[in-house]
């Protein structure tokens, strides 16, 4: 399994172990939340574990 970290508003961050969908551009991805770390007063970094194929698809969409 692969991981990626995204930033969101802390009040919108899901709890660890939650299934979480997110978008990168027009593409949508899904994974399981492994960690949520507050960053500053309003932001949180969310580490999401996803399948290797989903991770590769995300990386390919970011390079378009």
N, C-alpha and C positions, 0 to 999 in steps of 0.2 A: 504494500500500500504506500501511496505517496501522500505528501501533505503540502498545503499551501496556506499562506496567511493573508487575510484580508482585514481591512480596517472599516469599522462601522461605528455609528453612534453607540455609546455604551448602553443607553437605555433600550436599544434595539437588539443587543447581543443575545443570542440564544444560550441556554445552559449547556455545559459539557454533556456529551452523549446524545444530543439532539440531532436529528436529521435536519440538514440545512441546505437550502437551495440559494444560489446567488448567480448574478449575471456578470459577464465580462463583455462589454459591448452589447451586441444583439444575441449572444449565445448564453444559454442557461446551463448551470452545472449543479451537481448535488454531492454531498458528502456528509460525514459525521463530525460534529464539533468535538475536538479533543482538548482544547484549552482556550480560555478567554482571559486576556491580560489587559487591565485598564492602562490607557495611555493618556496622560493629561486628565483634565477634568471631564471631558465629554466623549472621548473616543475610547475604543477598545480594539485590540488586535485579536482576531479570531483564527485559531489554527484549525484547519479542516482536513480530515483524512479522506482520501478518495481513491477509487480504484486506479490502477496504472493507466488503463485506457481512458478513463475520464480525465485524468491529469494530463495525458498527452494531447487529448482533444482541446483542453483548456490552453495549453501552451501553444498549440497550432493556431488557435483562434486569436491569441494575443499577437502573433507574428504576422498577421494578415494586414 
